[in-house]
Amino acid sequence: MTVSTETNVNKFLNSIELAAIDRPLSKVGRVLDVTISDDKVCAKIELGIPARSALDSIRAQITAELSAHAGVASAEVELATRITAHSVQSNLKPIPGIKNIIAIASGKGGVGKSTVAANIALALAAEGASVGVLDADIYGPSQPQMLGLSGERPTSEDGKTMAPLIGHGLQVMSIGFLVDPDQPMIWRGPMVTSALNQLINQTQWQDLDYLIVDMPPGTGDVQLTLSQQVPVSGAVIVTTPQNIATLDARKGLAMFQKVKIPVLGVIENMSTHICSSCGHEEAIFGAGGAEQMVTDFDIPLLGQLPLDARIREQTDGGTPTVISDPDSEAAIVYRNMAIRVAAAQAAQRTDYSSKFGTIVVEGSK
């Protein structure tokens, strides 16, 4: 059937389910322009996600489906990318220089959350986004080591704010840059929350599309501070398959939902163990935990990662998998997950507060 109007073409384009990200075009982008001639249809489309590695496949899919549906000799699709800010908690305003803050969280320690956070951040950057990492684990900061910045110190030109350090192209801030690595943080809750607020608000973040926040495990002071005082646009839950981990992960997920922060999905880490000698794959931590979570809470499963010694070695060495072995199976999984995280964020409500000035109502004397 030949599509004869631009309106029909626009409607059809928005309905296309993009195979690379498992979402319809209408959820992650918009059609900017459509032109139709006797034997050709051209479309300009703007995607709201960084997807450098998937652009060719997305363009090919849209072109093929559009050509078949329109019944024309050829179709031409032009893709552009523009990442926008998304809504945060209703009582908060976005932080200048940051479009989206995404918390990477877990209910339990030891599930590889920090490794996932570092690789997701690097994958988003590899896909074309401007990305920062905030290490919010005040008691046990690990991002300085993971991003090859151990021993570095931030600088301050005005004595009030700090410039983030740059690690593998990411803007990074952590309490680990400000204290000795062997110094224990023997702080009570108010000091921890004060430190977190300073790290976020006194860092000179520069035009970030995403600030990835590596959260400490649990649902304590830092998590509550983040949910009540920091404008978070989405959260990702990291778990391992076994019940002990998912029990706590479910609590963390429920906490974000209670404070009205969208949960973008779940990442299952250490899904299977891959033997470094023979390559045998085995589900040593059980199976099905993440699948049950996403079913119960009706959220996406963003991806599953193996327990692989190389991932640990690369991250411990300060060069995470995405940059040290970009063509590996694990790196490809990280990049696919990063695109799905960005797509889930893009599907949330857009924030327009920056387009409006402050309204002041003055009463008469």
C-alpha positions in Angstrom: 0.0 0.0 0.0 1.4 3.4 -1.0 1.7 6.0 1.6 0.6 9.3 0.0 0.8 11.8 2.8 3.5 13.1 5.0 1.3 12.6 8.0 0.9 8.9 7.3 4.7 8.5 6.8 5.3 10.3 10.1 2.9 8.0 11.9 4.4 4.9 10.4 8.0 6.0 11.2 7.1 6.6 14.9 5.6 3.1 15.1 8.8 1.3 13.9 10.1 -1.0 16.6 13.9 -0.4 16.5 15.5 -3.8 16.8 18.8 -2.4 18.2 17.2 -1.0 21.3 13.8 -2.9 21.6 11.8 0.3 21.6 9.6 2.1 19.1 11.1 5.2 17.5 8.5 7.4 19.1 9.9 6.6 22.5 13.6 7.4 21.8 13.4 10.0 19.0 11.3 12.2 16.8 10.7 12.7 13.1 11.9 16.2 12.1 10.9 16.2 8.4 9.3 14.1 5.7 9.3 14.8 2.0 7.7 12.6 -0.7 8.0 12.5 -4.4 6.6 10.1 -7.0 9.3 7.4 -6.4 11.2 8.5 -3.3 10.5 9.3 0.3 13.1 11.2 2.5 13.0 11.4 6.3 15.0 13.3 8.8 15.0 11.7 12.3 16.5 12.9 15.6 17.4 10.2 18.1 17.5 11.1 21.8 20.2 8.5 22.6 23.9 8.1 21.9 24.1 5.1 19.6 27.1 5.5 17.4 27.7 1.7 17.0 24.1 1.1 16.2 23.4 4.0 13.8 24.1 2.0 10.6 21.8 -0.8 11.6 19.0 1.6 12.8 19.2 3.6 9.5 19.2 0.4 7.5 16.1 -1.0 9.3 14.2 2.3 9.0 15.1 2.6 5.4 14.0 -0.9 4.5 10.7 -0.8 6.4 9.9 2.7 5.1 10.6 1.8 1.5 8.5 -1.4 1.7 5.6 0.4 3.4 5.6 3.4 1.2 5.8 1.4 -2.0 8.5 3.7 -3.6 11.6 2.9 -5.5 13.9 4.4 -2.8 13.9 5.7 0.7 16.5 8.0 2.3 16.9 8.3 6.0 19.0 11.0 7.7 19.8 10.4 11.4 21.0 12.9 14.0 21.4 12.7 17.7 20.5 15.2 20.4 20.3 14.2 24.1 17.9 16.1 26.2 17.3 16.6 29.9 14.6 14.6 31.6 12.4 15.3 34.5 13.6 14.8 38.1 11.8 14.8 41.5 9.1 17.5 41.5 10.7 19.6 44.2 14.1 19.8 42.6 15.7 21.5 39.7 18.5 20.1 37.4 22.1 20.9 38.3 23.7 23.3 35.8 26.0 21.5 33.4 24.2 18.1 33.8 21.3 17.0 31.6 20.6 13.6 33.3 21.8 12.0 36.6 21.5 8.2 36.6 22.1 6.3 39.8 23.7 2.9 39.5 22.6 1.1 42.7 22.3 -2.3 44.4 20.8 -3.4 47.7 23.8 -5.5 48.5 27.6 -5.1 48.3 29.8 -7.4 46.3 27.6 -7.6 43.2 30.0 -5.7 40.9 28.0 -2.5 40.9 31.1 -0.2 40.6 32.5 -2.2 37.7 29.2 -2.0 35.9 29.0 1.7 36.6 32.5 2.4 35.2 31.9 0.3 32.1 28.4 1.8 31.4 29.8 5.3 31.7 32.7 4.4 29.3 30.2 2.7 26.9 28.0 5.8 26.8 31.0 7.9 26.1 32.1 5.5 23.3 28.6 5.8 21.8 29.0 9.6 21.6 27.8 11.1 24.8 29.5 13.5 27.2 29.7 11.5 30.5 30.8 12.0 34.1 31.1 9.7 37.0 30.4 10.6 40.6 31.7 8.1 43.2 29.1 8.4 45.9 30.5 5.6 48.0 32.0 7.8 50.7 33.1 4.8 52.9 34.6 2.7 50.1 35.4 4.8 47.0 36.7 2.6 44.1 36.3 4.7 40.9 39.8 6.4 41.3 41.4 2.9 41.0 39.0 1.6 38.4 39.5 4.7 36.1 43.2 4.9 36.4 43.3 8.0 38.6 44.7 6.7 41.9 46.8 9.3 43.7 45.4 12.2 41.7 44.0 15.4 43.3 41.4 17.9 41.9 42.4 21.5 41.4 40.5 24.6 42.4 40.9 28.1 40.9 38.5 29.9 43.2 38.9 27.9 46.4 35.2 27.1 46.4 34.7 24.7 43.5 36.7 21.8 42.1 37.5 20.8 38.5 36.7 17.1 37.9 39.5 14.9 37.0 39.6 13.3 33.6 39.8 9.5 33.3 39.6 7.8 29.9 37.5 10.8 28.6 35.2 10.8 31.6 34.7 13.7 34.1 35.2 12.1 37.5 34.8 13.1 41.1 35.2 11.0 44.2 36.0 11.4 47.9 38.9 9.1 47.1 40.6 12.1 45.4 40.5 14.1 48.7 41.7 11.6 51.3 44.5 9.2 51.7 43.6 5.7 50.3 44.3 4.0 53.6 42.4 6.6 55.7 39.1 5.1 57.0 36.1 7.4 56.7 34.8 7.2 60.3 31.9 9.6 59.7 28.3 9.7 60.9 25.4 10.2 58.6 25.2 14.0 58.5 28.9 14.3 57.6 28.5 11.7 54.8 25.4 13.5 53.3 27.2 16.8 53.5 30.2 15.4 51.7 28.0 13.9 49.0 26.3 17.3 48.5 29.6 19.0 48.2 31.0 16.5 45.7 27.9 17.0 43.5 27.3 20.7 43.8 30.9 22.0 44.1 32.3 20.2 41.1 32.5 22.2 37.9 30.7 19.6 35.7 31.0 20.7 32.0 28.1 20.0 29.7 27.3 16.4 30.6 24.7 14.4 28.9 24.9 11.9 31.7 26.3 11.9 35.2 26.6 8.3 36.3 26.5 8.0 40.1 28.1 4.9 41.6 26.0 4.4 44.7 27.0 2.6 47.9 25.0 -0.5 48.7 21.9 -0.4 50.8 19.1 2.1 51.5 20.7 4.4 54.1 21.7 8.0 54.4 23.4 8.5 51.1 20.5 6.9 49.2 18.0 9.1 51.0 20.1 12.2 50.4 20.3 11.4 46.7 16.6 10.8 46.4 15.6 13.9 48.4 18.2 16.5 47.6 19.8 15.5 44.2 17.8 15.8 40.9 18.0 12.2 39.7 16.4 11.4 36.4 16.7 7.6 36.6 18.1 4.6 38.4 19.6 1.3 37.4 19.6 -1.7 39.7 22.5 -4.2 39.7 22.1 -7.6 41.1 23.5 -11.2 40.9 21.2 -14.1 40.2 21.0 -15.7 43.7 18.1 -15.0 46.0 20.3 -13.4 48.8 21.3 -10.6 46.3 17.9 -10.1 44.7 16.1 -9.9 48.1 18.2 -6.7 48.8 18.1 -5.5 45.3 14.3 -5.5 45.4 14.4 -3.3 48.4 16.6 -0.8 46.6 14.3 -0.9 43.6 11.2 -0.3 45.8 13.0 2.7 47.5 13.5 4.5 44.2 9.9 3.9 43.2 8.7 5.2 46.5 10.6 8.5 46.1 9.3 8.8 42.5 12.7 8.2 40.7 12.1 6.1 37.6 13.8 2.7 37.6 15.2 2.3 34.1 15.9 -1.4 34.5 17.9 -4.2 36.0 21.3 -5.5 35.1 22.2 -9.0 36.2 25.9 -9.3 36.8 27.8 -12.6 37.3 25.0 -14.5 35.5 27.3 -17.3 34.6 30.9 -18.2 35.2 33.2 -18.6 32.2 36.3 -20.8 32.9 39.4 -19.0 31.9 41.1 -22.4 30.9 38.4 -24.2 29.0 35.7 -21.7 28.3 33.0 -23.8 30.1 30.0 -21.6 31.1 28.1 -22.4 34.3 25.5 -20.6 36.4 27.3 -21.0 39.7 25.2 -18.3 41.4 21.9 -19.9 40.3 19.6 -18.4 37.7 16.3 -16.5 37.3 16.7 -13.9 40.0 16.7 -10.8 37.7 14.0 -12.2 35.4 11.7 -12.6 38.4 12.4 -9.0 39.5 11.6 -7.5 36.1 8.5 -9.6 35.9 7.3 -8.6 39.4 8.1 -4.8 39.0 7.3 -4.6 35.2 10.7 -3.0 34.3 13.2 -4.0 31.6 16.1 -6.4 32.0 18.9 -4.3 30.5 21.4 -7.1 30.1 23.3 -10.0 31.7 27.0 -10.2 32.3 29.3 -13.2 32.9 31.6 -13.7 35.9 34.8 -13.4 33.9 38.3 -13.0 35.4 39.3 -10.6 32.6 36.7 -8.1 33.6 38.0 -8.0 37.1 41.6 -7.8 36.0 41.0 -5.0 33.5 39.0 -2.9 36.1 41.5 -3.5 38.9 44.2 -2.3 36.5 42.5 1.0 35.8 41.5 0.2 32.2 37.9 -1.3 32.3 36.8 -3.7 29.6 35.1 -1.3 27.3 38.4 0.5 26.6 40.9 -2.2 27.2 39.2 -4.8 25.0 36.5 -3.0 23.1 35.9 -5.8 20.6 35.4 -8.5 23.3 32.0 -10.1 23.9 31.8 -8.5 27.4 32.5 -5.0 26.0 29.8 -5.4 23.3 27.4 -6.5 26.1 28.3 -3.3 28.0 27.7 -1.1 25.0 24.4 -2.7 24.3 23.3 -2.2 27.9 24.4 1.4 27.8 22.3 2.0 24.7 19.3 0.4 26.5 19.9 2.5 29.6 20.0 5.7 27.4 16.8 4.5 25.6 15.0 3.9 28.9 16.0 7.4 30.0 14.9 8.9 26.7 11.5 7.3 27.1 10.9 9.3 30.3 9.3 12.7 30.5 11.4 15.6 29.1 12.4 18.4 31.4 11.6 21.9 30.1 12.4 24.0 33.2 15.6 25.4 31.8 13.5 27.1 29.0 11.5 29.2 31.5 12.8 32.0 33.7 11.9 32.4 37.3 8.5 33.9 37.8 8.3 36.5 40.6 5.0 37.7 41.9 5.1 41.1 43.5 2.2 42.2 45.7 1.0 45.8 45.8 1.8 48.0 48.7 
